[in-house]
Amino acid sequence: MNAPIISFLSDYGTTDEFVGVVHSVLADLTPQTKVIDITHGIDAYDIRAGSLALARSVEYLCPGVVLAVVDPGVGSDRRPVAVEVGGGQSVLVGPDNGLLAPAVAMVGGASRAVVLNNTAIHLAGDATTFDGRDIFAPAAAHLANGGDLTDLGELIDPGTLVPGVVPVAHSDTEGLHAEVLWIDQFGNAQLNIGPEDLPGPQAQITVAGRPRTATQVTGFDQVGPGKLGLMVDASGLIALVVARASAAADLGVSCGDPVLITPAGQPPASSTTGTPVALTQREEN
C-alpha cells in the first residue's frame, strides 16, 4: 500500500525554524507518512490568501490529511478543528477561522468535524503560540496512523464552522465588477470570474479609472508588446496577463483591488456621468 500523505500549508515562511520543527514532529509521530509542502509562502496572518491557495489546490491533493496553519488568533478562543471530507477520504486539520472553509466547499462539504480538545494527543508543554507544532501536527499524525477522527475530540456541527470570505463578482449598469483574487510570482492577476463571464473575445478592463483593452488568449506569447491578455488559468478562472512580464505591475494592481469589465470600446458608465461630491476633513473624536 502507498504510504499515508500529509499535505502541509502555512504562513510560516522558510526563514525561521517553524516548518522544519513541524516536519520533525510529524516524522517522529508518523515516520511512515510522506509530507508534501503545498506552500509556506502565504503572507503572515493572511487567512484569505491561505484559504484561496488551499481551495485552488485541494482538488489535486492526494487523499489523506491536509494540515493548514494560518492562525493569527493562536492562543485565543478560536477553535482548533479537524474536518472530514469526501466520505472520509481526507481530513483537513487547522484553525477554525475561515482558512479551511473554501477548500471544504470545493470538495462537496464536510461529513464530520471535531474540535481538537483531547489534550492527551497534544504535545506536552505550556506554549500557546505554536499550535502547528503542539496541536495540529499531532492530530494530523494521529489520523495518518489510522486513528479515528473522534479520538481527537468532541464532534461538532460542521454548519458551525467559520465560513471563508471569497468575493463574488456582480454586474450593474456600469458593467461587471470583479476583484483581483491572487497574484502569482509571475505577476499574473487572477480574477474572481470565469471565461463565461466575459462580454466577448475582447473586453475593456478598467482599473483605478484607467481603461485598457484586453484580448482572450491561450498562451502568453499571443499577447502583443504593450498589450493585455485574458487567459483561463490553471484554476479555471480568468487571469490578466502580459507576455513574459508582470501584468500586476503593468496595471498597478494588488490582491483585493476592484476591476471593472465592460464590452470592448464601451466607456465605463462612471466616465460619462457623475455627481459632484464635496470632501471635508472628518473630525476625530
C-alpha positions as CSV (number, residue, x, y, z in Angstrom):
1,M,0.0,0.0,0.0
2,N,1.0,3.6,-0.6
3,A,2.4,5.5,2.4
4,P,-0.1,7.9,4.1
5,I,0.1,11.5,2.8
6,I,0.0,14.8,4.8
7,S,-0.2,17.9,2.7
8,F,1.1,20.9,4.6
9,L,0.3,24.7,4.0
10,S,1.2,27.6,6.3
11,D,2.3,31.2,6.5
12,Y,5.5,30.1,8.4
13,G,7.9,31.1,5.6
14,T,11.3,29.5,5.4
15,T,13.4,32.0,7.3
16,D,12.6,30.6,10.8
17,E,12.7,27.0,12.0
18,F,8.9,26.6,12.2
19,V,8.4,24.5,9.1
20,G,11.3,22.2,9.9
21,V,10.1,21.7,13.5
22,V,6.6,20.7,12.3
23,H,8.2,18.3,9.8
24,S,10.3,16.8,12.6
25,V,7.3,16.3,14.9
26,L,5.5,14.6,12.1
27,A,8.5,12.4,11.3
28,D,8.7,11.3,15.0
29,L,5.0,10.6,15.4
30,T,4.3,9.0,12.0
31,P,7.6,8.0,10.4
32,Q,5.9,6.1,7.5
33,T,4.0,9.2,6.3
34,K,5.1,11.3,3.4
35,V,4.7,15.1,3.9
36,I,4.1,17.3,0.9
37,D,4.6,21.0,1.2
38,I,1.9,22.9,-0.7
39,T,3.4,26.3,0.2
40,H,4.7,28.2,3.2
41,G,4.8,31.5,1.4
42,I,1.4,32.8,2.4
43,D,1.8,36.3,3.7
44,A,1.8,36.4,7.5
45,Y,-1.7,36.4,9.0
46,D,-3.4,36.4,5.6
47,I,-6.2,34.0,6.2
48,R,-7.9,35.0,2.9
49,A,-4.8,34.2,0.8
50,G,-4.3,30.9,2.6
51,S,-7.9,29.9,2.1
52,L,-7.7,30.7,-1.6
53,A,-4.4,28.8,-2.0
54,L,-5.9,25.8,-0.3
55,A,-9.1,26.0,-2.4
56,R,-7.0,26.1,-5.6
57,S,-5.0,23.1,-4.5
58,V,-7.5,20.8,-2.8
59,E,-8.9,19.0,-5.8
60,Y,-5.4,17.9,-6.8
61,L,-4.1,16.8,-3.4
62,C,-3.7,13.2,-2.6
63,P,-6.3,11.6,-0.3
64,G,-5.1,11.8,3.3
65,V,-4.6,14.6,5.7
66,V,-4.3,18.3,4.9
67,L,-2.5,20.3,7.6
68,A,-3.2,24.0,7.1
69,V,-2.0,26.7,9.5
70,V,-2.6,30.4,9.0
71,D,-3.5,31.3,12.5
72,P,-3.3,35.0,13.7
73,G,-5.7,34.1,16.5
74,V,-3.5,31.4,18.0
75,G,-3.8,31.4,21.8
76,S,-7.3,32.9,21.7
77,D,-10.6,31.1,21.9
78,R,-10.8,30.3,18.2
79,R,-11.3,26.5,17.8
80,P,-8.7,24.0,16.5
81,V,-10.6,21.6,14.3
82,A,-10.4,18.6,12.1
83,V,-12.9,18.4,9.2
84,E,-13.7,15.2,7.3
85,V,-14.5,15.4,3.6
86,G,-15.0,13.1,0.7
87,G,-16.8,10.5,2.8
88,G,-13.7,10.0,4.9
89,Q,-11.1,10.0,2.2
90,S,-9.5,13.2,3.6
91,V,-9.4,15.3,6.7
92,L,-8.4,19.0,6.9
93,V,-6.7,20.0,10.2
94,G,-6.3,23.6,11.2
95,P,-7.8,26.6,12.9
96,D,-11.5,27.4,12.6
97,N,-11.0,30.9,11.3
98,G,-12.3,30.5,7.7
99,L,-9.0,29.1,6.4
100,L,-10.4,25.6,5.7
101,A,-14.0,26.6,4.6
102,P,-13.5,27.3,0.9
103,A,-11.5,24.1,0.4
104,V,-14.2,22.1,2.2
105,A,-16.8,23.6,-0.1
106,M,-14.7,22.8,-3.2
107,V,-14.8,19.1,-2.4
108,G,-18.5,18.8,-1.5
109,G,-18.7,19.9,2.1
110,A,-17.9,18.2,5.4
111,S,-19.3,14.9,6.6
112,R,-18.0,15.2,10.2
113,A,-16.0,17.7,12.2
114,V,-14.4,17.7,15.7
115,V,-12.8,20.2,17.9
116,L,-9.3,19.2,18.9
117,N,-9.8,19.2,22.7
118,N,-8.3,15.8,23.6
119,T,-5.1,17.1,25.2
120,A,-3.8,13.5,25.5
121,I,-2.9,13.7,21.8
122,H,-1.3,17.1,22.0
123,L,2.4,17.7,22.7
124,A,3.0,18.5,26.4
125,G,4.1,22.0,27.3
126,D,2.9,25.4,28.4
127,A,3.3,27.2,25.0
128,T,0.2,28.8,23.5
129,T,1.7,30.3,20.3
130,F,2.8,27.3,18.2
131,D,-0.3,25.2,17.8
132,G,1.0,24.0,14.4
133,R,3.6,22.0,16.4
134,D,1.7,21.2,19.6
135,I,-1.9,20.6,18.5
136,F,-2.3,20.4,14.7
137,A,0.7,18.3,13.8
138,P,0.0,15.6,16.5
139,A,-3.7,15.5,15.3
140,A,-2.6,15.1,11.7
141,A,-0.1,12.4,12.7
142,H,-2.8,10.5,14.6
143,L,-5.0,10.4,11.6
144,A,-2.2,9.4,9.3
145,N,-1.5,6.5,11.6
146,G,-5.1,5.3,11.1
147,G,-6.6,6.8,14.3
148,D,-10.3,7.7,14.2
149,L,-11.4,11.3,13.9
150,T,-13.4,11.2,17.2
151,D,-10.2,10.3,19.1
152,L,-9.1,13.9,18.6
153,G,-12.0,15.5,20.4
154,E,-15.7,16.2,20.5
155,L,-17.9,16.1,17.4
156,I,-19.2,19.5,16.4
157,D,-21.8,20.5,13.8
158,P,-20.0,21.3,10.5
159,G,-22.5,24.0,10.0
160,T,-21.0,26.0,12.9
161,L,-17.5,26.2,11.2
162,V,-16.4,29.7,10.4
163,P,-17.1,30.4,6.7
164,G,-14.5,31.7,4.4
165,V,-14.6,35.1,2.8
166,V,-14.5,34.7,-1.0
167,P,-15.5,37.8,-3.0
168,V,-18.2,37.3,-5.6
169,A,-18.3,39.3,-8.9
170,H,-21.5,41.2,-9.7
171,S,-23.0,43.2,-12.5
172,D,-24.8,46.5,-12.6
173,T,-25.3,49.3,-15.1
174,E,-21.6,50.2,-15.0
175,G,-20.5,46.6,-16.0
176,L,-19.1,43.5,-14.4
177,H,-17.4,44.3,-11.1
178,A,-14.6,41.8,-10.4
179,E,-11.7,41.6,-7.9
180,V,-8.1,40.5,-8.0
181,L,-8.0,37.3,-6.0
182,W,-4.4,36.4,-6.3
183,I,-1.2,37.5,-8.0
184,D,1.3,34.7,-8.6
185,Q,5.1,35.1,-8.7
186,F,5.0,35.8,-12.4
187,G,2.6,38.7,-11.9
188,N,-0.4,37.1,-13.4
189,A,-3.5,38.6,-11.8
190,Q,-6.3,36.1,-11.2
191,L,-9.8,37.5,-11.1
192,N,-12.9,36.0,-9.4
193,I,-14.6,35.3,-12.7
194,G,-14.7,32.5,-15.3
195,P,-14.5,32.7,-19.1
196,E,-18.3,32.5,-19.3
197,D,-18.5,35.9,-17.5
198,L,-16.5,37.8,-20.2
199,P,-18.6,40.0,-22.6
200,G,-16.7,38.7,-25.6
201,P,-13.2,37.8,-27.0
202,Q,-12.2,41.3,-26.2
203,A,-13.1,43.4,-23.2
204,Q,-12.3,46.7,-21.7
205,I,-10.6,46.4,-18.3
206,T,-10.7,49.5,-16.1
207,V,-8.5,49.7,-13.0
208,A,-8.5,52.9,-10.9
209,G,-10.3,54.8,-13.7
210,R,-7.7,53.7,-16.4
211,P,-9.3,51.7,-19.2
212,R,-7.3,49.1,-21.2
213,T,-8.5,46.8,-24.0
214,A,-7.7,43.1,-23.3
215,T,-8.0,40.1,-25.6
216,Q,-8.6,36.5,-24.8
217,V,-5.5,34.3,-25.4
218,T,-4.4,30.7,-24.7
219,G,-0.7,31.5,-24.4
220,F,1.4,34.3,-23.0
221,D,3.3,34.9,-26.3
222,Q,-0.1,35.6,-28.0
223,V,-0.2,38.9,-26.1
224,G,1.5,41.6,-28.2
225,P,4.0,44.1,-26.9
226,G,2.3,46.6,-24.6
227,K,-1.0,44.7,-24.8
228,L,-3.1,43.0,-22.1
229,G,-4.4,39.4,-22.3
230,L,-7.2,37.5,-20.7
231,M,-6.3,33.9,-20.0
232,V,-8.0,30.9,-18.4
233,D,-5.5,29.9,-15.7
234,A,-4.8,26.6,-14.1
235,S,-7.7,27.1,-11.7
236,G,-10.2,27.7,-14.5
237,L,-10.6,31.4,-13.7
238,I,-9.7,34.4,-15.8
239,A,-6.3,36.0,-15.2
240,L,-4.9,39.3,-16.6
241,V,-1.6,38.5,-18.3
242,V,1.1,40.1,-20.4
243,A,3.9,38.5,-22.3
244,R,6.9,37.5,-20.2
245,A,6.3,40.2,-17.6
246,S,4.1,41.1,-14.7
247,A,0.5,42.1,-15.5
248,A,0.1,43.2,-11.9
249,A,3.0,45.7,-12.2
250,D,1.8,46.8,-15.6
251,L,-1.7,47.6,-14.2
252,G,-0.6,48.7,-10.8
253,V,-2.9,46.2,-9.0
254,S,-2.7,44.3,-5.8
255,C,-4.8,41.5,-4.3
256,G,-8.3,42.7,-3.4
257,D,-8.3,45.6,-6.0
258,P,-11.5,46.1,-7.9
259,V,-11.6,45.6,-11.7
260,L,-14.4,46.8,-13.9
261,I,-15.1,44.8,-17.1
262,T,-17.2,46.1,-20.0
263,P,-17.5,45.3,-23.7
264,A,-14.6,46.5,-25.7
265,G,-15.0,50.0,-26.9
266,Q,-17.6,50.9,-24.3
267,P,-16.6,53.6,-21.9
268,P,-17.4,52.8,-18.2
269,A,-20.6,54.4,-17.1
270,S,-18.8,56.3,-14.4
271,S,-16.8,58.2,-17.0
272,T,-19.9,59.5,-18.8
273,T,-22.0,60.6,-15.8
274,G,-21.1,61.9,-12.4
275,T,-22.3,63.5,-9.3
276,P,-20.3,66.3,-7.6
277,V,-19.1,65.2,-4.2
278,A,-17.7,67.7,-1.6
279,L,-15.0,66.3,0.5
280,T,-14.5,67.5,4.1
281,Q,-12.0,66.6,6.7
282,R,-13.5,64.3,9.3
283,E,-13.2,65.5,12.9
284,E,-11.5,63.0,15.1
285,N,-13.1,62.2,18.5
